[in-house]
């Protein structure tokens, strides 16, 4: 993890918490929010770190966008999730974004298992993982074999990913604060 100036930490926190609220209430992350996050990431990094900051923001945006675009293409994420993580990447930079991504992934997995246990869908989830692995190993999109694997399907068991992004980001910021000064 690399240090992030306090202004960027506050911007990142405001972005993900606002997105989590919108995703929970409306199951959508508004474009005005992610565009604002992206612009602030570019602008603040440039103001604070100069041209290197602009490059860092662009690299973070690009990495996050490319990784999440794959999930979107597989219909495992919505477009709002892609745009939110791209804005998070612009603010945090590529190295820190990867840490946020890992924390978000673990958090999402834990929450998904909890949700499946509560809803009694663990056996279905295991069957879905089998379909996903089988379809991907043959170069096919899993949602074509099982429509419930499409995040847009009415039969899909979904979790507002904006919430898991917020939790992963908050955990990252807490870990960043616990890091000894170098």
Secondary structure, DSSP 8 states (H G I E B T S, - for coil): -----HHHHHHHHHHHHHHHHHHHHHS---HHHHHHHHHHHHHHHHHHHTHHHHHHHHHHHHHHHHHHHHHHHTTSS-HHHHHHHHHHHHHH-HHHHHHHHHHHHHHHHHHHHHHHHHHT-HHHHHHHHHHHHHHHHTT--HHHH-GGGSTTSTT-----HHHHHHHHHHHHHHHHHHS---
